[in-house]
């Protein structure tokens, strides 16, 4: 019995450690990896361009926006979203079920 309890504790601690590691590495990577610069500019003919390359010399109204690489969300976030979506589905299904039951006409009247 003690071996089973110890094994369960080890599994829980290992899972928690992995989830923390996953969250920590992905959130740091998302915050620290500015990867792309996007430019918008207007050419001589008045046409607006959007590109990831620097605009040519005659460009006007140049705007530079720095973005981030996409980093897959941490597993903890994915699990949380799935749990919330499941909870909402069950809650809505039960709510609909109780609404249908309360709208049934009474057979004795």
C-alpha positions, 0 to 999 in steps of 0.5 A, a space after each residue: 500500500 505504501 509503495 502505491 501511495 509513493 508512486 502516485 505522489 511521484 507521478 503527481 510531482 513529476 506531472 506538476 514539474 513538467 507543467 511548470 517547466 513547460 509554462 516557464 520556458 514557453 512564456 519566457 520564449 514568447 516574451 523574449 523573441 522579437 523576430 520580425 519587423 513589419 513595414 507599411 509604406 506608400 510608394 510614388 503612385 500612392 499605393 500602400 504596401 505591407 511587407 517584412 522587408 525594408 521599403 525602398 528609398 522613395 517610400 513615404 509614410 513608413 511605419 515599422 512594427 516589431 512582432 513576435 514569433 508564434 509560440 505554442 501555448 503552454 500545456 497548462 493553458 490548453 488544459 484550462 481552456 479544455 476544462 472550461 469549454 467542457 464545463 460550459 457545455 455541460 452547464 448549458 446542456 443541463 440548463 437546457 434540460 431543466 428549461 425543457 422540463 419546466 415548460 412541459 404541460 402538466 397532464 393533470 390539468 
